[in-house]
């Protein structure tokens, strides 16, 4: 009888299952948090690269600096369309119906300023050398499949905030 009682108290069948049940929620939260953080970095990097494309286009554009007002506006619209959907077009609605580099991005979110006609904040250095800044404004990072804010009871702005990447480029013309 003592031997049977001792064997029952020393058995460890199922202890791994119980340990897994205790640790699994923590592992799940770590996995989801890592996935969300990775998605945040991917989105920011994609936006930053898109602004670099727009700034590079403007830095090589003769019309952006020396053109007429219409040519300057067309060059800036082309740069905005390159940032949003990768299409070089001076039509304001060129990206409508096209795949955007990041979901929810529109040309209204792209700000183009310079040191000779459209002032930036903070200001670009003045002088004879022409600079452009291409920025993303008012683009809010949005929840993925699993909304961390709703699960934690926090405000959305705690986890999902505005991303504001930007690129400055010198005009090469």
Backbone torsions as a table, in degrees:
resi	resn	phi	psi	omega
1	UNK	NA	-45.8	178.4
2	UNK	-62.1	-39.8	-180.0
3	UNK	-62.6	-42.4	179.4
4	UNK	-65.8	-39.8	178.2
5	UNK	-65.9	-40.4	179.5
6	UNK	-65.9	-40.3	178.7
7	UNK	-64.6	-37.8	-179.5
8	UNK	-68.9	-37.1	-178.4
9	UNK	-78.6	-19.4	-178.8
10	UNK	-98.1	-1.1	-179.9
11	UNK	-70.7	141.8	177.2
12	UNK	-120.5	22.4	175.2
13	UNK	-62.9	128.5	177.5
14	UNK	88.4	-6.6	-179.5
15	UNK	-67.6	-33.9	177.8
16	UNK	-65.2	-37.4	179.0
17	UNK	-65.3	-41.8	179.5
18	UNK	-66.8	-42.9	177.9
19	UNK	-62.0	-41.6	178.0
20	UNK	-63.2	-40.6	179.2
21	UNK	-63.8	-31.2	178.9
22	UNK	-76.9	-40.4	-174.0
23	UNK	-85.6	-26.1	-174.6
24	UNK	-55.5	-45.9	179.1
25	UNK	-59.9	-38.8	177.5
26	UNK	-64.8	-43.9	177.9
27	UNK	-63.5	-37.7	179.7
28	UNK	-65.3	-44.3	178.9
29	UNK	-64.6	-41.2	177.2
30	UNK	-62.9	-41.7	179.2
31	UNK	-64.1	-46.8	-178.7
32	UNK	-66.8	-41.1	177.6
33	UNK	-62.3	-40.1	177.5
34	UNK	-65.3	-41.2	178.6
35	UNK	-64.2	-42.5	178.7
36	UNK	-65.9	-40.8	178.2
37	UNK	-64.9	-40.7	176.2
38	UNK	-62.5	-40.5	178.0
39	UNK	-65.9	-38.5	176.4
40	UNK	-60.9	-48.8	179.4
41	UNK	-63.1	-40.5	178.3
42	UNK	-61.5	-46.2	-179.1
43	UNK	-63.1	-47.1	-179.4
44	UNK	-62.4	-45.0	-179.8
45	UNK	-63.2	-40.5	178.4
46	UNK	-63.6	-43.6	177.7
47	UNK	-64.5	-40.8	179.5
48	UNK	-64.3	-40.5	178.0
49	UNK	-67.2	-36.4	178.4
50	UNK	-65.1	-40.2	177.7
51	UNK	-66.3	-32.9	177.3
52	UNK	-65.1	-37.5	177.4
53	UNK	-63.2	-45.6	179.1
54	UNK	-63.9	-42.0	180.0
55	UNK	-67.4	-39.1	177.9
56	UNK	-64.0	-40.8	178.2
57	UNK	-61.2	-46.7	-179.8
58	UNK	-66.2	-33.8	-179.1
59	UNK	-67.3	-25.3	179.9
60	UNK	-99.8	-3.4	-175.8
61	UNK	-85.8	123.1	176.7
62	UNK	-72.0	-35.8	-177.4
63	UNK	-68.6	-29.0	-176.1
64	UNK	-64.4	-24.4	-178.7
65	UNK	-112.1	-47.4	-170.8
66	UNK	-102.8	-0.3	-177.3
67	UNK	-81.4	178.3	173.9
68	UNK	-70.3	174.1	178.7
69	UNK	-58.6	-41.6	178.8
70	UNK	-64.0	-43.6	179.4
71	UNK	-64.7	-39.5	177.5
72	UNK	-63.3	-45.3	179.0
73	UNK	-63.8	-40.7	177.8
74	UNK	-63.4	-41.1	178.7
75	UNK	-62.8	-40.8	178.9
76	UNK	-68.8	-37.7	177.2
77	UNK	-66.9	-40.0	176.5
78	UNK	-60.6	-42.7	178.7
79	UNK	-63.6	-41.5	178.3
80	UNK	-62.6	-42.2	178.6
81	UNK	-66.0	-35.8	174.9
82	UNK	-62.8	-40.1	179.4
83	UNK	-66.0	-44.6	-172.5
84	UNK	-77.4	-47.6	-173.8
85	UNK	-134.4	3.7	176.4
86	UNK	78.3	16.6	-179.3
87	UNK	-110.1	128.5	177.1
88	UNK	-87.8	101.4	-179.9
89	UNK	-150.7	143.4	178.2
90	UNK	-91.8	3.8	177.0
91	UNK	-78.4	132.7	-177.7
92	UNK	-65.3	-24.7	-178.2
93	UNK	-106.7	24.0	-177.0
94	UNK	-63.1	-29.5	-176.6
95	UNK	-90.1	-5.1	178.5
96	UNK	-66.5	124.9	-179.1
97	UNK	84.0	-2.1	178.9
98	UNK	-98.4	160.2	176.1
99	UNK	-75.7	126.1	-180.0
100	UNK	-87.4	156.3	179.2
101	UNK	-64.9	-31.5	175.2
102	UNK	-139.2	133.3	-179.1
103	UNK	-56.6	135.0	176.1
104	UNK	89.2	-1.5	179.7
105	UNK	-84.5	136.0	177.7
106	UNK	-132.9	167.2	-178.9
107	UNK	-67.1	-19.6	175.9
108	UNK	-68.0	-21.1	179.2
109	UNK	-83.3	-8.8	-176.4
110	UNK	-99.9	123.5	177.9
111	UNK	-110.1	128.2	176.1
112	UNK	-119.2	122.1	178.0
113	UNK	-133.0	168.7	-177.1
114	UNK	-151.7	-177.1	-178.5
115	UNK	-103.3	17.3	-179.9
116	UNK	-134.9	-18.6	178.3
117	UNK	-138.5	-40.4	-180.0
118	UNK	-115.9	103.7	-174.3
119	UNK	-65.6	147.7	178.4
120	UNK	-104.4	161.6	172.8
121	UNK	-131.3	111.1	0.9
122	UNK	-70.6	155.5	-174.2
123	UNK	-66.9	144.4	172.7
124	UNK	-79.5	155.4	-178.5
125	UNK	-61.9	135.5	179.4
126	UNK	-80.0	164.3	177.5
127	UNK	141.1	-171.4	-177.9
128	UNK	-77.6	-22.6	178.1
129	UNK	-79.1	128.8	-177.0
130	UNK	-91.4	130.7	177.6
131	UNK	-120.4	149.8	173.6
132	UNK	-123.3	148.6	170.1
133	UNK	-126.8	128.8	175.8
134	UNK	-113.8	120.7	-176.8
135	UNK	-128.0	152.6	170.1
136	UNK	-98.6	127.3	179.2
137	UNK	-125.6	147.7	174.1
138	UNK	61.7	25.2	174.1
139	UNK	-99.1	111.9	-179.3
140	UNK	-93.0	128.5	173.6
141	UNK	-64.1	129.3	-173.9
142	UNK	-109.5	157.9	-178.9
143	UNK	-62.5	148.8	175.8
144	UNK	-87.5	-145.1	-178.6
145	UNK	-65.6	-36.0	-177.7
146	UNK	-115.2	111.3	-176.9
147	UNK	-81.4	105.3	-177.1
148	UNK	-62.1	-39.8	-176.9
149	UNK	-62.6	-43.6	-178.6
150	UNK	-69.4	-30.3	-179.6
151	UNK	-76.0	-27.4	-178.1
152	UNK	-99.7	-8.3	-179.6
153	UNK	80.2	10.0	179.6
154	UNK	-87.2	165.3	174.7
155	UNK	-70.1	146.2	180.0
156	UNK	-55.8	-34.2	-176.8
157	UNK	-68.4	-14.8	176.8
158	UNK	-66.5	-41.3	-175.8
159	UNK	-107.6	-29.1	-174.8
160	UNK	-119.1	104.8	-170.4
161	UNK	-127.2	171.0	-178.8
162	UNK	-71.8	132.2	174.4
163	UNK	-98.2	133.2	-174.9
164	UNK	-131.9	61.1	176.6
165	UNK	-74.5	155.4	178.7
166	UNK	-156.4	157.5	-179.8
167	UNK	-136.3	134.8	174.6
168	UNK	-104.6	143.2	178.3
169	UNK	-144.1	147.9	177.9
170	UNK	-91.7	138.2	177.0
171	UNK	-71.8	131.3	-174.5
172	UNK	-98.1	4.5	-177.6
173	UNK	-88.7	NA	NA
